Amino acid sequence: MVTEPPNGLKLNLRNTYHKISTTALMECPNEAFPTLVFVLAFFHAVVQERRKYGKIGWNISYDFNESDFSVCMEILKTYLQKSFDLGEGKIPWNSLKYLIGEVSNFKIFYFLSSRWLNDIIMMCFGFVFFPVFTFSHVFPR
C-alpha cells in the first residue's frame, strides 16, 4: 500500500512531526534536539510540498519519503549526542547542513534542483530559525 503525503504544508508538517514518538524526542540529551527535529520536519514538509507544483516545484519529479527524514533525524541525533558527550555547547552546523543536504540530494540529479534544495537547507538551518546575522553593525543607530 502506498500513502501519499497530505495536501498543504501545515498538514504535511503535522503528519511528519506526529509520527515521531515522545521517547524518540527524548533519546538525545542535547536540549536543542527537539527544536531541530521540528526544523527538520519543516524542511521535509517543504520539500514534499514542492512536488505539488510539478515542473515549477522541481524540474524532475523526485520521491522524498519518510526514510529520508528518518536518516536525517539519526544524523541529527548522532551529532548532537556527540556534541553533548564532549561537553561542547556548539552545534556542528556546517556538518549537519552538509550531511542533511547529501542525504536529501542523493535522489536529485539535476543541478538546479540540487541548488534549490541546498538553498532551502541553508534557509531552514540558518538565518530563518536560528538567526546569526543582525543588522545592528550594518545600520548603526
C-alpha positions as CSV (number, residue, x, y, z in Angstrom):
1,M,0.0,0.0,0.0
2,V,1.2,3.5,-0.8
3,T,0.4,6.6,1.2
4,E,0.5,10.0,-0.4
5,P,1.7,12.9,1.7
6,P,-1.2,15.2,2.8
7,N,-2.1,18.3,0.9
8,G,-0.8,21.5,2.3
9,L,2.3,22.5,4.2
10,K,0.6,22.5,7.6
11,L,-0.9,19.1,7.2
12,N,2.3,17.7,5.8
13,L,4.3,19.1,8.7
14,R,1.7,17.8,11.2
15,N,1.8,14.3,9.5
16,T,5.6,14.1,9.7
17,Y,6.0,15.5,13.2
18,H,3.3,13.4,14.7
19,K,4.9,10.2,13.6
20,I,7.8,10.9,16.0
21,S,7.3,9.4,19.4
22,T,8.0,11.3,22.6
23,T,10.6,8.8,23.5
24,A,12.4,9.4,20.2
25,L,12.5,13.1,21.0
26,M,13.9,12.4,24.5
27,E,16.6,10.0,23.3
28,C,19.2,12.7,22.8
29,P,20.1,14.7,25.9
30,N,21.0,17.8,24.0
31,E,18.4,20.4,24.6
32,A,18.4,21.6,21.0
33,F,17.4,18.2,19.6
34,P,13.5,18.6,19.8
35,T,13.7,22.0,18.2
36,L,16.0,20.8,15.4
37,V,13.8,17.8,14.8
38,F,10.9,20.2,14.3
39,V,13.0,22.3,11.8
40,L,13.9,19.1,10.0
41,A,10.2,18.1,9.8
42,F,9.5,21.6,8.4
43,F,12.3,21.1,5.8
44,H,10.9,17.7,4.9
45,A,7.4,19.1,4.5
46,V,8.6,21.9,2.3
47,V,10.5,19.5,0.1
48,Q,7.5,17.2,-0.2
49,E,5.1,20.1,-0.8
50,R,7.1,21.3,-3.8
51,R,6.1,18.2,-5.7
52,K,2.6,19.6,-5.9
53,Y,3.8,22.3,-8.3
54,G,5.1,19.9,-11.0
55,K,7.8,21.4,-13.2
56,I,7.7,24.7,-11.3
57,G,8.4,23.0,-8.0
58,W,11.0,20.5,-9.2
59,N,12.5,20.3,-12.6
60,I,12.1,16.5,-12.4
61,S,9.8,14.6,-10.1
62,Y,11.7,13.2,-7.1
63,D,10.5,10.8,-4.5
64,F,11.2,12.2,-1.0
65,N,9.8,9.8,1.7
66,E,9.9,9.0,5.4
67,S,13.1,7.1,5.1
68,D,14.9,10.3,4.1
69,F,13.5,12.0,7.2
70,S,14.5,9.1,9.4
71,V,18.1,9.0,8.2
72,C,18.4,12.8,8.7
73,M,16.9,12.5,12.2
74,E,19.5,9.8,13.0
75,I,22.3,12.0,11.7
76,L,21.0,14.9,13.8
77,K,20.8,12.7,16.9
78,T,24.3,11.3,16.4
79,Y,25.9,14.7,16.0
80,L,24.1,16.3,18.9
81,Q,24.8,13.3,21.1
82,K,28.5,13.6,20.3
83,S,28.5,17.3,21.0
84,F,26.8,16.7,24.3
85,D,29.1,13.9,25.3
86,L,32.2,16.1,24.5
87,G,30.7,18.9,26.6
88,E,30.7,21.3,23.7
89,G,27.9,23.9,23.7
90,K,28.4,24.4,19.9
91,I,26.1,22.7,17.4
92,P,28.1,21.5,14.4
93,W,26.0,23.5,11.9
94,N,28.3,23.0,8.9
95,S,28.5,19.3,9.3
96,L,24.8,18.9,9.8
97,K,23.8,21.1,6.9
98,Y,26.2,19.2,4.6
99,L,25.1,15.7,5.7
100,I,21.4,16.5,5.6
101,G,22.0,18.0,2.1
102,E,23.8,14.9,0.9
103,V,21.0,12.6,2.1
104,S,18.4,14.8,0.5
105,N,20.4,15.4,-2.7
106,F,21.1,11.7,-3.2
107,K,18.0,11.3,-5.4
108,I,18.5,14.6,-7.2
109,F,20.5,14.6,-10.4
110,Y,19.5,17.9,-12.0
111,F,21.9,20.7,-10.8
112,L,19.2,23.4,-10.5
113,S,17.1,21.2,-8.3
114,S,20.1,20.4,-6.1
115,R,21.0,24.1,-5.9
116,W,17.4,24.9,-4.8
117,L,17.4,22.2,-2.2
118,N,20.7,23.4,-0.7
119,D,19.3,27.0,-0.5
120,I,16.3,25.6,1.4
121,I,18.6,23.8,3.8
122,M,20.6,27.0,4.4
123,M,17.3,28.8,5.0
124,C,15.9,26.3,7.4
125,F,19.1,25.6,9.3
126,G,20.5,29.1,9.0
127,F,19.2,32.5,9.3
128,V,15.4,31.9,9.4
129,F,15.1,29.7,12.5
130,F,18.5,30.4,14.1
131,P,19.5,34.0,13.3
132,V,23.2,34.5,13.3
133,F,23.1,37.7,11.3
134,T,22.0,41.0,12.7
135,F,21.6,44.4,11.0
136,S,23.0,46.2,14.1
137,H,26.5,46.5,12.7
138,V,25.2,47.4,9.2
139,F,22.8,50.1,10.2
140,P,24.1,51.7,13.4
141,R,21.6,53.8,15.3
